[in-house]
Amino acid sequence: MADKLTEIMAWKRREIAPLLRPVAESELSRLDQSRPRPPGFASRLRRADGGLAVIAEIKRRSPSAGDIKAGASALDQARRYESAGADALSILTDEKYFGGTLEDLREVTNWFRSGPAPAARPCLRKDFMVHPLQVVQAREAGASAILIIVRALDDEEIKTLAGAARAAGLDALFEIHNEPDLARALAHGATIIGVNNRDLAVFRTDLALSERLIPQFPRHVTAVSESGIHTGADAARVRAAGAHAILVGEALMKAADPSALITDFRGPASRPRVGV
């Protein structure tokens, strides 16, 4: 199978090419100051009760699963997740491969902003980020965080995206898949690191990846396990490895009762975290 991540990244660069323009950090800082402050993403990923934080993802389809919930309303799904007690949301904004749009993110964050503050959930813009213009879009659409896929970017691109996120008042979730990715993420000052249990080159999933990598994280880093988590037993595995949070899309999109599944994911509140 061809390297799917390379294919997707090549497409993303072509897709945004007509929109590209220089984006200075001063522009991002002004944007941050002029827009309503989004709810904090990082602060929601370490629960006071010791349970796993759940980042619930809105994802209509994927290259690995095909259609998951074709035609689903992002706003309806966000309402279900908020009611179910999700700690944060991840919203796919890539249309070609995942069936999402930037308007999905905007619609959901506008709804959260119009409701009571305690009900608001931070939203991650889940997309293949390559340029600070996408950070501008994320901040304008009300996101609280962006995704930085370490293996898909060179060091200068990572540095630029991370700096743009800071200037715009956004958190950054650094996504890794192996030890070299982890070393690079830490070198760029990552404080939230997600292990993608799915190899984006061939879309094979293995929870053992989180079990291997998360214990290597420094203790100050918030650990997220992503992909391949469908049951409470799956969640318990990555939690035992030291995950503070999990990011779940397919299982929650298909769940008849997201609340019951999120409760199952969190499990007992007293299990210790390992790490270095």
Secondary structure, 3 states (H helix, E strand, C coil): CCCHHHHHHHHHHHHHHHHCCCCCHHHHHHHHHHCCCCCCCHHHCCCCCCCCEEEEEECCEECCCEECCCCCCHHHHHHHHHHHCCCEEEEECCCCCCCCCHHHHHHHHHHHHHCCHHHCCCEEEECCCCCHHHHHHHHHCCCCEEEEEHHHCCHHHHHHHHHHHHHCCCEEEEEECCHHHHHHHHHCCCCEEEEECEECCCCEECCHHHHHHHHHCCCCCEEEEECCCCCHHHHHHHHHHCCCEEEECHHHHHCCCHHHHHHHHHCCCCCCCCCC
